[in-house]
Amino acid sequence: MSQLFEELKRRNVFRVGIAYAVVAWLIIQVADIVLDNIAAPDWLMKSLMFFLLIGFPIAVLFAWAYEMTPEGIKREKDVDRTTSITQQTGQKLNRTIIVVLVAAVGFLLVDKFFVQDSDPAVVTEADKSVAVLPFVAMSRGPDDEYFADGLTEEILNSLTRVPELLVTARTSAFHFKGQDVPIPEIADTLGVAHIVEGSVRRDGDQLRVTAQLIRASDGFHLWSENYDRSTEGTFGVQTDIAEKIASALGVYLDDETVAHMKSSGFRSPEAYVMYQKAWEMYEVAHNDYDMAPMLLEANALLEQVLALEPNTSRAYILHSDYYVHQLREGNQKLSDEQRAAIVVGLKQDLDAAVRTAADDGARLAASYDRALIMGNWASLFEIFDAYAGIADCPEVIWGNTNTLEFGRADAFLKLSQKNVACDPHNPFSWWDEMQAHNWLGDFDAGIEVGEKGMELAPHANTWQTLMISYLGAGRIADAERSIGRHAQNEAAAVEARFLIAAAQGDAERARLLMDEIVRLRPELKAVQLTYFPMLGDRENANRIAAEIDALPYGYLSLMSIPVACYCGTPWDLEVTPNYARLIEEGGFDWPPASPIDWPLKDW
């Protein structure tokens, strides 16, 4: 045995093995950084490690069987022992090992004291911001894109449960879906330091998800991973990705936070897909005058979602919207039985939205919507003030109603500015901020916000409010020019021209345009009621207000008029006794202010 040991030493087998191991280790360390930075697939690193491992016994066997000579490499048995230079070769190997060890130690020191300073693991508080871009559907099944969108949203929702992270809202992140925009530009637009991107491939019930976290400033990949699961294991993927991202950004997740993350999302892949389809319909519907048919179609999907995921507050909120619009725009057509069924469904949705809310902010947001819609106005300001004190990214759907016109415009402005920062591609964020500026009399600020909003997230509501800003600032020519650029149909163009005529005091033209509005939208009494006060037509304003007030839940239509017309008293309060009772219960000062002096209105 001792002779074998001595022979191994003489043939430099030990030295070759040590040198190989040290060099292989250094190669792996360098490759780990390089491959991670170029987002190389995991199999490449695994293959490298496999070949280096296989190479070890080959190198040792080669050292045993062959020898380096002045004439080159020869088989050991063919070398005369008296002329062997194995001792000199051993000394060279010793020097090689020392050099490689010094390089390895240097690598470790650089990695510890220099690279770590700029490494992703060291993240300042200001850098703990991230946007989750829509994951790319790599397969082409009919629902695969919706599935990828659903997984993206669930990762986003999990991350929002981590208080230390600033996470861009869904609407803004999804604005870049399908666009070839550089990561730094996306990050700059969204105001974040990091971007999450990935892909999803489905093959039957098998799922492959790739995700990576990128530092936007230099494109460095802070973390990446591949997941191979069944579709039923999707829930584990989304929470694991969220936890890994939080960890890479230097956020410690305690047990309570992790549990909160795991309780906040969908568990059913089918619910993923249907919710995404319903959300898409909801967004399209709210950019159209006739939204009811598409909202009804969305509700059919949401009902399937809630059958699978009965604790999804956001699905209840979306589902309730159809009922609200039925009571607002279709109230006069409803029978007593139809109206009663709608009210039952509406109350169930709103109660469930509050009950299943994921946190205090979401609970207060849903509570405000419920109190407003169900006519419990005595508690509105108390709920709103509590919500305004804690909300980071506002979620109140009807938050602009009974706040702007009744003394809460300052607080609403702060909330809407937070929402623009959270979600700059959500059109309702810009719309809310514009309304707040207008109600505070700062029409120039309203114009600045509105023009930017129409660039980033164009919407009919944003443009209509921009018209008000132009008129409040006396910029008639800008208002006229915007009609050609932004009016999406004839009715919208007619309404815009009416606003200009009313602001200029052109009674004859305003009356002709009002007749056209009534012709184009005969059933939308609330729209007519918004414009009759601007025209100075007190008789028709009182008539329509009284008709609406006499309907059960007519206040749902009336409550939006004071904030929309910017005209002070839109009708005489005594003609709407049901609405007047709610005003009194809420403790609201009547009449509201009149941000714009409409020259044709004399009361």
C-alpha positions in Angstrom: 0.0 0.0 0.0 2.8 2.4 0.9 4.4 1.6 -2.5 1.2 2.6 -4.3 1.0 5.8 -2.3 4.6 6.6 -3.2 4.0 5.8 -6.9 0.9 8.1 -6.9 3.1 10.9 -5.5 5.8 10.2 -8.0 3.4 10.4 -10.9 2.0 13.7 -9.5 -1.5 12.1 -9.4 -2.3 14.0 -6.1 -1.0 17.3 -7.4 -3.1 16.9 -10.6 -6.2 16.1 -8.6 -5.7 19.1 -6.3 -4.9 21.5 -9.2 -8.0 20.2 -11.2 -10.3 20.7 -8.2 -9.1 24.2 -7.5 -9.3 25.3 -11.1 -12.8 23.7 -11.5 -14.0 25.5 -8.4 -12.8 28.9 -9.7 -14.4 28.2 -13.1 -17.7 27.4 -11.4 -17.6 30.6 -9.3 -16.9 32.8 -12.3 -19.5 31.0 -14.5 -22.1 31.4 -11.8 -21.8 35.2 -12.0 -21.5 35.5 -15.7 -24.3 33.0 -16.6 -26.6 34.6 -14.0 -25.9 38.1 -15.4 -26.8 37.0 -19.0 -29.9 35.2 -17.7 -28.6 31.9 -19.1 -30.9 28.9 -18.6 -30.3 26.7 -15.6 -29.3 23.7 -17.7 -26.2 25.5 -18.9 -24.7 25.7 -15.4 -25.8 22.2 -14.6 -24.1 20.9 -17.8 -20.9 22.8 -16.9 -20.8 21.3 -13.4 -21.5 17.8 -14.9 -18.6 18.0 -17.4 -16.2 19.3 -14.7 -17.2 16.5 -12.4 -16.7 13.8 -15.1 -13.4 15.4 -16.0 -11.9 14.8 -12.5 -11.5 11.0 -12.8 -10.3 11.4 -16.4 -7.6 13.9 -15.3 -6.5 11.6 -12.4 -6.3 8.6 -14.7 -4.4 10.6 -17.3 -1.9 11.6 -14.7 -1.4 8.0 -13.7 -1.1 6.6 -17.2 0.8 9.4 -18.9 3.9 11.6 -18.2 5.2 14.9 -19.4 8.6 14.6 -21.1 10.9 17.0 -23.0 9.6 15.3 -26.1 6.0 15.7 -25.2 3.4 13.5 -23.5 4.2 9.8 -23.4 2.7 6.7 -21.8 4.3 6.2 -18.4 5.5 2.7 -19.2 7.4 4.0 -22.2 9.5 6.5 -20.1 12.9 5.5 -18.8 12.8 6.2 -15.0 16.4 7.5 -15.1 15.3 10.3 -17.5 11.9 11.0 -15.9 11.2 14.7 -15.1 8.2 14.1 -12.8 9.9 16.0 -10.0 10.2 19.1 -12.1 6.6 18.7 -13.4 5.5 18.4 -9.8 7.2 21.6 -8.9 5.4 23.3 -11.8 2.1 21.9 -10.6 2.9 23.2 -7.1 3.3 26.7 -8.5 0.2 26.3 -10.6 -1.8 25.3 -7.5 -0.4 28.3 -5.5 -1.3 30.7 -8.3 -4.8 29.4 -8.7 -5.3 29.4 -4.9 -4.2 33.1 -4.8 -6.6 33.9 -7.6 -9.4 32.1 -5.7 -8.7 34.0 -2.5 -8.6 37.2 -4.5 -11.9 36.4 -6.1 -13.5 35.7 -2.7 -12.1 39.0 -1.3 -13.4 41.0 -4.3 -16.8 39.3 -4.1 -17.1 40.0 -0.4 -15.7 43.6 -0.1 -16.3 45.1 -3.5 -18.9 43.3 -5.5 -21.2 43.0 -2.5 -21.3 46.8 -2.3 -23.1 47.0 -5.6 -24.6 43.6 -5.5 -28.3 43.1 -5.6 -28.3 41.7 -2.1 -27.4 45.2 -0.8 -30.5 47.3 -1.6 -31.3 50.6 -0.1 -34.8 51.5 1.1 -35.4 53.7 -1.9 -34.5 50.8 -4.2 -37.1 48.5 -2.8 -39.5 49.2 -5.7 -40.6 46.8 -8.4 -42.9 46.4 -11.3 -44.1 42.9 -12.4 -44.4 42.9 -16.2 -47.0 40.6 -17.8 -45.5 37.1 -18.2 -45.2 35.9 -21.8 -47.4 33.0 -22.8 -45.0 30.7 -24.7 -47.7 28.1 -25.6 -50.6 28.9 -27.8 -53.6 27.3 -26.1 -56.9 29.4 -26.2 -56.6 30.4 -22.6 -52.8 30.4 -22.1 -52.4 34.2 -22.4 -55.1 34.7 -19.8 -53.4 32.1 -17.6 -50.1 34.0 -17.9 -51.8 37.3 -17.1 -53.4 35.7 -14.0 -50.1 34.3 -12.7 -48.6 37.8 -13.2 -51.3 39.4 -11.2 -51.1 36.9 -8.4 -47.3 37.4 -8.1 -48.1 41.2 -8.0 -50.8 40.7 -5.3 -48.5 38.6 -3.2 -45.8 41.3 -3.3 -48.2 44.0 -2.4 -48.7 42.2 0.9 -45.1 43.0 1.9 -45.2 46.5 3.5 -41.5 47.3 2.8 -41.9 47.0 -1.0 -43.3 49.6 -3.4 -45.1 47.6 -6.1 -46.5 49.1 -9.3 -50.2 48.5 -9.8 -51.5 46.1 -12.4 -52.8 48.6 -14.9 -49.5 50.4 -15.3 -47.5 47.2 -15.5 -49.8 45.7 -18.1 -49.6 48.9 -20.2 -46.3 47.5 -21.5 -47.7 44.1 -22.5 -46.5 43.1 -25.9 -44.4 46.2 -26.3 -40.7 46.0 -27.1 -39.5 48.7 -24.7 -36.1 48.6 -23.0 -36.1 47.7 -19.3 -34.5 51.0 -18.2 -37.2 53.0 -20.0 -40.0 50.9 -18.5 -38.5 51.4 -15.0 -38.1 55.1 -15.5 -41.7 55.5 -16.7 -43.1 53.5 -13.7 -40.7 55.0 -11.2 -39.2 51.7 -10.0 -35.7 50.4 -9.5 -36.4 46.7 -10.4 -38.4 44.8 -13.0 -39.8 41.3 -12.8 -40.4 39.5 -16.1 -40.9 35.9 -17.1 -42.7 33.4 -19.2 -45.2 30.6 -18.9 -45.5 27.4 -21.0 -48.4 25.0 -20.5 -48.5 21.5 -22.0 -51.7 19.8 -20.8 -51.7 19.9 -17.1 -47.9 20.5 -16.9 -46.5 24.0 -16.4 -43.1 25.6 -16.8 -42.6 29.0 -15.4 -39.4 31.1 -15.8 -39.1 34.3 -13.7 -36.2 36.7 -13.2 -35.6 39.9 -11.2 -33.7 42.6 -13.0 -32.0 45.7 -11.6 -33.0 48.4 -14.1 -30.0 50.7 -13.7 -27.5 48.2 -15.2 -29.6 45.2 -16.4 -28.1 43.0 -13.7 -30.1 39.8 -13.0 -30.5 39.6 -9.3 -32.4 36.4 -9.3 -33.8 33.9 -11.7 -35.4 30.5 -11.5 -37.3 27.9 -13.5 -40.3 26.0 -12.1 -41.7 22.8 -13.5 -45.1 22.0 -11.9 -48.6 20.8 -12.6 -51.1 23.5 -13.2 -52.6 22.6 -9.8 -49.3 23.6 -8.2 -49.5 27.2 -9.6 -50.3 28.6 -6.2 -47.0 27.4 -4.8 -45.1 29.0 -7.8 -46.6 32.4 -7.3 -45.8 32.6 -3.6 -42.3 31.2 -4.0 -41.5 33.7 -6.7 -42.8 36.6 -4.5 -40.8 35.3 -1.5 -37.6 35.0 -3.6 -38.0 38.5 -5.0 -38.6 40.0 -1.6 -35.5 38.2 -0.3 -33.3 39.4 -3.3 -34.4 42.9 -2.4 -33.2 42.6 1.1 -36.7 42.3 2.7 -37.1 40.0 5.7 -40.4 38.1 5.6 -41.7 37.0 9.0 -44.2 34.2 9.4 -47.1 36.6 9.6 -46.2 38.3 6.3 -45.7 35.0 4.5 -49.0 33.7 5.8 -50.7 36.9 4.6 -49.1 36.5 1.2 -50.3 32.9 0.9 -53.9 33.8 1.9 -54.3 36.7 -0.6 -54.3 35.0 -4.0 -56.2 32.6 -6.2 -55.6 28.9 -5.8 -57.6 27.7 -8.8 -56.0 28.0 -12.3 -59.5 28.1 -13.8 -60.4 31.1 -11.6 -57.2 32.8 -12.8 -58.3 32.6 -16.4 -61.9 33.6 -15.9 -61.0 36.6 -13.7 -58.6 37.9 -16.3 -61.3 37.6 -19.0 -63.8 39.4 -16.8 -61.4 42.2 -15.9 -60.7 42.7 -19.6 -64.4 43.1 -20.3 -64.9 45.4 -17.3 -62.1 47.8 -18.7 -63.6 47.8 -22.2 -67.1 48.4 -20.9 -66.1 51.5 -18.9 -64.9 53.2 -22.0 -68.3 52.9 -23.7 -71.6 54.6 -23.2 -73.6 51.4 -23.4 -71.6 49.4 -20.8 -74.4 47.1 -19.5 -74.2 44.2 -22.0 -70.5 43.7 -21.5 -70.7 44.1 -17.7 -73.4 41.4 -17.7 -71.1 39.1 -19.7 -68.3 39.9 -17.3 -70.5 39.0 -14.4 -71.2 35.6 -15.8 -67.5 34.9 -15.6 -67.1 36.5 -12.2 -69.8 34.2 -10.8 -67.8 31.2 -11.9 -64.7 32.7 -10.3 -66.6 33.2 -7.0 -67.9 29.7 -7.1 -64.2 28.5 -7.1 -62.8 31.3 -5.0 -65.5 32.6 -2.7 -63.2 34.8 -0.7 -62.1 37.1 -3.5 -63.0 40.7 -2.5 -62.0 42.3 -5.8 -64.3 39.9 -7.7 -67.3 40.9 -5.6 -66.5 44.6 -6.2 -66.4 44.1 -10.0 -69.5 42.0 -9.9 -71.5 44.7 -8.0 -70.8 47.3 -10.7 -73.3 46.0 -13.1 -76.0 46.3 -10.5 -75.1 49.9 -9.7 -75.3 50.9 -13.3 -78.6 49.1 -13.7 -80.0 51.2 -10.9 -78.4 54.4 -12.3 -79.0 54.2 -16.0 -81.7 51.6 -16.4 -83.8 52.3 -13.3 -86.9 53.7 -15.1 -87.2 50.5 -17.1 -87.1 48.1 -14.2 -90.1 46.5 -12.7 -90.4 46.3 -8.9 -89.4 42.6 -9.0 -86.4 43.3 -11.1 -85.3 46.2 -9.0 -85.7 44.1 -5.8 -83.6 41.3 -7.2 -80.9 43.7 -8.2 -80.8 45.3 -4.8 -80.5 41.9 -3.1 -77.5 41.0 -5.4 -75.9 44.4 -4.9 -76.1 44.2 -1.1 -74.7 40.6 -1.1 -71.8 41.7 -3.3 -70.9 44.7 -1.2 -71.2 42.9 2.1 -69.0 40.1 0.8 -66.4 42.6 -0.5 -66.1 44.1 3.0 -66.1 40.7 4.7 -63.4 39.2 2.4 -61.1 42.3 2.1 -57.5 41.3 2.5 -56.4 44.2 4.8 -57.7 47.3 6.6 -57.2 49.6 3.6 -59.2 47.4 1.3 -61.9 46.9 4.0 -62.3 50.7 4.4 -62.4 51.2 0.6 -65.2 48.6 0.2 -67.0 50.0 3.3 -67.1 53.5 1.7 -68.5 52.1 -1.5 -71.1 50.1 0.4 -72.2 53.0 2.6 -72.5 55.3 -0.4 -74.4 52.9 -2.6 -76.7 51.6 0.1 -77.6 55.1 1.3 -75.9 55.0 4.7 -74.5 58.5 4.3 -74.2 59.3 7.9 -71.0 57.3 8.2 -69.4 58.4 4.9 -67.0 61.1 6.1 -65.9 59.0 9.1 -65.0 56.1 6.8 -63.4 58.4 4.2 -61.3 60.2 6.7 -60.1 56.9 8.2 -59.3 55.5 4.8 -57.5 58.7 3.7 -55.2 58.3 6.7 -53.9 54.9 5.8 -54.3 54.4 2.1 -51.2 54.1 -0.1 -52.8 53.2 -3.4 -56.5 54.1 -3.2 -59.0 51.4 -4.1 -62.3 53.3 -3.5 -64.4 52.9 -6.7 -66.9 55.8 -5.9 -64.5 57.9 -3.9 -65.1 61.1 -6.0 -68.8 61.2 -5.0 -69.9 63.2 -1.9 -66.3 64.1 -1.2 -65.2 66.7 -3.8 -68.3 68.8 -3.7 -68.8 68.6 0.1 -65.5 69.7 1.5 -63.1 66.8 1.1 -61.4 68.0 -2.1 -58.0 68.6 -0.4 -57.9 65.1 1.1 -59.2 63.6 -2.2 -56.4 65.4 -4.1 -53.8 63.8 -1.9 -55.3 60.3 -2.4 -55.6 60.7 -6.2 -51.9 61.9 -6.4 -50.9 58.8 -4.5 -52.9 56.8 -7.0 -51.2 58.4 -10.0 -47.8 57.6 -8.5 -49.0 54.0 -7.8 -50.7 53.5 -11.1 -49.8 56.0 -13.8 -51.5 54.1 -16.6 -54.8 53.8 -14.9 -57.1 56.4 -16.5 -59.2 56.7 -13.4 -56.1 57.9 -11.4 -55.7 60.9 -13.7 -59.5 61.5 -13.8 -59.7 61.7 -10.0 -56.7 64.1 -9.7 -58.1 66.4 -12.4 -61.5 66.6 -10.7 -59.8 67.4 -7.4 -57.8 70.3 -9.0 -60.9 71.6 -10.7 -62.9 71.6 -7.5 -60.1 73.4 -5.7 -60.2 76.1 -8.5 -56.8 75.2 -9.9 -57.8 74.7 -13.5 -54.3 75.1 -14.8 -53.2 72.2 -12.7 -56.2 70.3 -14.0 -55.1 70.9 -17.6 -51.5 69.8 -16.9 -52.7 66.6 -15.3 -55.4 66.0 -17.9 -53.1 66.4 -20.9 -50.5 64.1 -19.4 -53.3 61.6 -18.6 -54.6 61.6 -22.1 -51.0 60.8 -23.3 -50.5 57.9 -20.9 -54.0 56.5 -20.4 -56.6 58.1 -22.7 -60.2 57.7 -21.6 -63.5 59.3 -22.2 -63.9 60.5 -18.6 -60.4 62.1 -18.6 -61.2 64.0 -21.7 -64.6 65.2 -20.6 -63.0 66.5 -17.4 -60.2 68.1 -19.4 -62.9 70.1 -21.2 -64.0 71.4 -17.9 -60.5 72.4 -17.0 -60.0 74.3 -20.3 -63.3 76.1 -19.8 -62.6 76.9 -16.2 -59.2 78.4 -17.3 -60.9 80.4 -20.1 -59.0 78.4 -22.8 -61.9 78.1 -25.3 -59.7 77.5 -28.3 -57.9 74.6 -26.6 -61.3 73.1 -25.7 -62.5 73.4 -29.3 -59.3 71.8 -30.7 -59.5 68.9 -28.3 -62.9 67.8 -29.8 -61.3 66.7 -33.1 -58.6 64.9 -31.2 -60.5 63.1 -28.5 -64.3 62.8 -29.2 -64.9 59.1 -29.6 -68.4 59.5 -31.1 -71.0 62.0 -32.2 -72.7 62.2 -28.8 -69.4 63.0 -27.1 -68.7 65.7 -29.6 -72.1 67.3 -29.2 -71.8 67.3 -25.4 -68.4 69.0 -25.7 -69.7 71.7 -28.0 -72.6 72.3 -25.6 -70.1 72.9 -22.8 -68.3 75.5 -24.8 -71.5 77.3 -25.8 -72.7 77.3 -22.2 -69.4 78.6 -20.9 -69.5 81.4 -23.5 -73.1 82.3 -22.6 -74.3 81.5 -26.1 -77.9 80.6 -25.2 -79.2 80.0 -28.7 -76.5 77.6 -29.7 -76.5 75.9 -26.3 -80.2 75.3 -26.5 -79.9 73.7 -30.0 -77.1 71.5 -28.8 -79.1 70.5 -25.7 -81.9 69.4 -28.0 -79.4 67.3 -29.9 -78.2 65.7 -26.6 -81.7 64.8 -25.7 -82.3 63.3 -29.1 -79.0 61.2 -29.0 -79.4 60.1 -25.4 -83.1 60.2 -24.6 -83.0 57.6 -21.8 -80.0 59.0 -19.9 -81.9 61.5 -17.7 -78.9 61.9 -15.4 -76.8 63.2 -18.3 -79.5 65.7 -19.2 -79.8 66.8 -15.6 -76.0 67.6 -15.6 -76.4 69.9 -18.5 -79.8 71.7 -17.9 -78.4 73.8 -15.0 -75.5 75.0 -17.2 -78.1 76.1 -19.8 -80.0 77.9 -17.1 -83.0 75.7 -17.5 -84.2 75.5 -14.0 -87.6 74.1 -14.9 -86.3 71.1 -16.7 -83.6 70.5 -14.1 -86.2 70.4 -11.3 -88.5 68.2 -13.4 -85.9 65.6 -14.2 -84.5 65.7 -10.6 -88.0 65.1 -9.2 -88.6 62.2 -11.6 -85.3 60.5 -10.7 -85.8 61.1 -6.9 -89.2 59.4 -7.0 -87.6 56.1 -8.2 -86.4 53.7 -5.6 -82.6 54.2 -5.3 -82.9 57.2 -7.5 -80.2 58.9 -5.4 -77.6 56.7 -7.1 -78.2 58.8 -10.3 -78.6 62.1 -8.4 -75.5 61.8 -6.3 -73.1 62.2 -9.3 -74.7 65.3 -10.7 -73.4 68.0 -8.3 -69.8 66.9 -8.8 -70.2 66.6 -12.5 -71.8 69.9 -13.3 -69.5 72.2 -11.3 -72.5 74.5 -11.0 -73.4 74.8 -7.3 -77.2 74.0 -6.9 -78.1 71.9 -9.9 -81.8 71.8 -8.9 -83.9 73.0 -6.0 -83.3 70.6 -3.1 -87.0 70.6 -2.0 -88.0 68.9 -5.3 -85.9 65.8 -4.3 -87.1 64.9 -0.7 -85.4 61.5 -0.7 -82.1 62.9 -1.8 -82.5 65.8 0.6 -82.9 63.4 3.5 -79.6 61.7 2.7 -77.9 65.1 2.4 -79.1 65.9 5.9 -78.1 62.6 7.4 -74.7 62.9 5.9 -74.2 66.3 7.4 -73.3 67.8 4.0 -73.5 71.6 3.5 -75.9 72.4 0.7 -75.5 73.9 -1.8 -72.1 72.7 -3.0 -69.6 75.3 -4.3 -69.7 76.4 -7.9 -66.1 76.2 -9.3 -67.3 77.6 -12.7 -69.5 80.6 -13.1 -71.8 79.4 -15.9 -73.2 82.7 -17.4 -76.6 81.2 -18.4 -77.3 79.9 -14.9 -79.0 82.6 -12.7 -79.7 80.6 -9.5 
